[in-house]
Amino acid sequence: MSKQRVVIVGASDNPERYSHRALLLLRKHGHAVVPVHPKLTAIEGIAVVADLSAITSPVDTVTMYVGPAVSSGLTDKLIVLRPQRVIFNPGAENPELATKLQAAAITTEDACTLVLLNTDQF
């Protein structure tokens, strides 16, 4: 399995949140993580980026933990970021955004990052 640079949109410092669990599991699998949250500065010692537009290095995967009310406003930033794929975790599905990303040649999938990691499908 190749190691990826993964952006976590909706990252959380709350250990009960799935986005926090994903951060830990991604790191455990050797992936580089870039947490994104507008109000946090660090999670588990990792610097948090306040906005997608602050990310300038290539990204393999974006994993979404925010609902359509937030993610729809990220369309242009995601297209500029040009990740290889965007994962919409349960509760974060956004068919309209997925269609726009696919039109920009960005692969999307409705899946659970935790399940993908735990079943070697990430």
Protein Blocks (a to p, Z undefined) as FASTA:
>chain_A
ZZdddddehiafbfkbmklmmmmmmmmnopacddddfkbmbeghiacdfbfklpmbdcfb
dcdfbdfklmmmmmmmmmmnopabdcddehiacfklmmmmmmnopacddddfklmmmnop
ZZ
